[in-house]
Amino acid sequence: MPRIIIVCPTTGADVPTGHRTQDFDLSAVVEPRSFRCPVCQRVHAWRGDDARIEAGLTPAAARLAALPQ
């Protein structure tokens, strides 16, 4: 299952949030979620519009992600 990634606001690095999803529509995540950043060690809050699914999906998962909603 692919990880949910955000950009660390402190360093600009891509970091995993600690969450994984099978749903490629992150717009449903409207309530902020928090996690401790493994890069800068600060706590960051994120919503679906701040996040993306990690790269390197299997071909089948990539096809699913590209389906129109």
N, C-alpha and C positions, 0 to 999 in steps of 0.2 A: 504494500500500500504506500503511495507516495507521501512524502512529508510536505508540510506547509512551511513556506519560507517567507521571511520578510527581510528588508534591508535594515541593518542596525543604524538607528539615527545618530549614534555617537561615532561609529567608525566607517559607515557606508558599506560594510561587508554584508554579503548574503548570509543569513543565519537561520537554522531550523528553529521553529517555535516549540518543538516538543510534541506537536500534534501531527497526526496523519489523517488522511481522508480518502474516501473512494468517490466523494462528490466533488466534481470539478467546478461547481458554481459556488464560489466563496462569498458571493454577495449576500447570502443568507446569514452570515456571521455579522450581525449588527451590534451586538453587545461586546464591549471590549474584553479581550482575554489578555492575561498577563503571563509573562515567563521571564526567567532570569537568563539574560543573554550569555551564551558560552564564550563570546568574544570579549565584551567589555565588562561583564559581570554585573551590569545594571539591570533593573527590572524595566521591561518595556511592555506597553499595552498595544494591542493590534486589533484591527477589525478586518473583515473580508476584503475590503477595498485596498488595504495595505499589503495584502498577502498574494502569493502565487504558489502554484504547485511546482515542486522541484523538477528540474530538467532531467532528462535521461529516462523518460517513461518507456515502458515496453511498447512495441508497435501497436498492440491491441489497446492499451490504455491511451496512447496518443490519438488513435482514431476516435475513441469515446470522448476525449476532451474536445475534439474538433466538431462534434455533432452540434447542429444548431439547436438552440433551446426553444 
